[in-house]
Amino acid sequence: MNVSHNGRTASFTAGVDLPSGTGPFPAVVVLGGLGADTATIKAAGAAVISYDPLAVGREGTPRTNKQGAFYTLYGTSSGTGLLAAWAWGVSRIIDVIEQSGGSVLRADATGVTGCSRYGKGAFVVGAFDQRIALTMPIESGSGGVAAFRSVPGEGGAQPLSSTYSEQPWLGDAFGSFTGSPARLPVDTHSVVGMIAPRGLFIMDNPHIDWLAARSASVGALGGAEVYKALGAGGNITYWSAVQDGTHCATRSEWRTPLQQSIQRFLLNTGSYTGSMRIASNKSGNLAEWRDWTTPTLPDGGTDTTAPSTPGAPAASAVTATGATLTWAASTDQGGSGLAGYDVHHEQGATDPRLGQSTTDSITLTGLTANTRYQVYVRARDGAGNLSASSPAVTFTTTGTGGDTSPPTAPTGLSASATTATGTTLTWTAATDDDGVTGYDILRATGTAFTQIDTSPTTTYTDTGLTPNTTYRYQVRARDAAGNTSPVSNTAQLTTQPGTSTGTCTATGTVQTQWSTGYGVQPLTITNPSTVTITGWTVTFTLPAGHTLAGSWNGTVTTNGQTVTIRNVAHNGTIAAGASNSSAGFQVNRPSGNTSTPSGYTCA
């Protein structure tokens, strides 16, 4: 993402991991990578967008000198807190999706999630960008979903003064309210109301007092009244009744409602209805806090009747990549007015939406040549009610004409001459009846391969790599007609360790503790030298009986109680005199043992 404002420019990146199947896909933006059940997200049919909020708003900085892409544009002394800056970054990601043409990701079906500090961020993202169809904060704690007015009275909860001072998450103006939240003109139920009536799935942990789950239930229950007033009470879920008390764990209790929420709000399939599953030991009482009653809104909240079923669509003007559909119009039957139609491709467990229309016709684009489509239509009214599915129409897109035979797959892909920042790939040529015109170069550092370049020959040199990082490569052939071959075998390599002429230091900050564990965030790497370093390795010792439970933004190995964390691709380079605070980790420990790691070294 490259952004310009008033003559200033800033940039940051995000990664995309696609699910199996044929796109375009909905997507869930994962803030920080901590605690999100990405396997379930992908299994539900959504892509995962990995977003590092610290590149946009960095932690560990004073309020008078905030850093990151947002503050590069709007000033290091901006009163805007990190949570709002992180939300700005997600909005820019959606801008890019909207501009990309919709062939891979759908701009009208984006969700957001994150845990702990990133749960606070996800909550704010959903409130500030109406394009977010599903918001899923996890264990967001004080400064997140937890009702500000309730936090001071909840034993063991992180105080608002601590939340404000720990990191510049909240805006500077919040400082005057930390000791007197009753003076605030709003509370977190108002933020929930900003998300309504869109999908909201709040996940919480009742086992760690610091996370203020009782106050979070108050915020959720208050916000749920807004959903009820809008006639969308089934669009909100709050779930803290869980067995595992580990902070930011992937929990089995949330797996099914997570998948069903994605299917309903991002794929527009299924009929999942939200509910309140509040742990008995952290159940808040909304009646203690509200002095208002839930209104019945005249323009919403009463229409629960779906429109009539549209007529069977008819297909015309079918080409290799498009088709025009028309159908008999639906009628509104509940008083909120007919809002439009959703057009779906019927293909099994999930039926992706191909497009939307406000009239009784649509011209579809971006279809795949020589492909059979079975398409149906559903009507929507102003209250969000969906009609039954129309009868389906079946049509097959035409061929591209001429050559439709792909080349054979390249073979024998291998890497050689690998250095700290580059490698050379070679492979055996593919064959094609009309001749191979070039090769696509695919690369992955995680599970998803992304095309990075092309080559007209059977060799390619990749440069600008990160030291001490594992990369995987594939290649595929193309012919003159645009047909592509299956991918080659996978070649895997690890770049050499970088040669650093500087030094570094490491400091671990214990952010959160509970009886059986704690989280260290951030693990701050500082470069005190006068030259840039291009990689770092931190080593430290866990106390006896402590075990590593998870980590983020670092590659981890353990040997007994010794833990080694190395940089990943996006956080290895640190300028002279600068710091990076993106890495962190979580530890399990015997109950009552308050020891923490020691002996941090950095090289």
TAWO-V30507 format. One record per run of one state. SS is the DSSP state (alpha for helix, beta for strand, coil for the rest). FROM is the first residue (numbers start at 0). LEN is the number of residues. If there is no record, write none. Layout:
BEGIN
ss,from,len
SS,FROM,LEN
SS,FROM,LEN
END
This chain:
BEGIN
ss,from,len
coil,0,1
beta,1,4
coil,5,2
beta,7,4
coil,11,2
beta,13,4
coil,17,7
beta,24,7
coil,31,6
alpha,37,6
coil,43,2
beta,45,6
coil,51,1
alpha,52,3
coil,55,13
alpha,68,6
coil,74,7
alpha,81,18
coil,99,5
beta,104,11
coil,115,1
alpha,116,12
coil,128,3
beta,131,7
coil,138,9
alpha,147,4
coil,151,8
alpha,159,7
coil,166,5
alpha,171,6
coil,177,3
alpha,180,3
coil,183,4
alpha,187,8
coil,195,3
beta,198,5
coil,203,5
alpha,208,3
coil,211,1
alpha,212,17
coil,229,3
alpha,232,3
beta,235,4
coil,239,12
alpha,251,14
coil,265,10
beta,275,2
coil,277,2
alpha,279,3
coil,282,3
alpha,285,3
coil,288,25
beta,313,3
coil,316,6
beta,322,4
coil,326,11
beta,337,8
coil,345,7
beta,352,5
coil,357,3
beta,360,4
coil,364,7
beta,371,10
coil,381,4
beta,385,1
coil,386,6
beta,392,4
coil,396,14
beta,410,6
coil,416,5
beta,421,7
coil,428,7
beta,435,9
coil,444,5
beta,449,6
coil,455,3
beta,458,5
coil,463,6
beta,469,10
coil,479,4
beta,483,1
coil,484,6
beta,490,4
coil,494,10
beta,504,10
coil,514,2
beta,516,10
coil,526,6
beta,532,1
coil,533,3
beta,536,5
coil,541,5
beta,546,6
coil,552,2
beta,554,5
coil,559,2
beta,561,5
coil,566,7
beta,573,1
coil,574,4
beta,578,10
coil,588,9
beta,597,5
coil,602,1
END
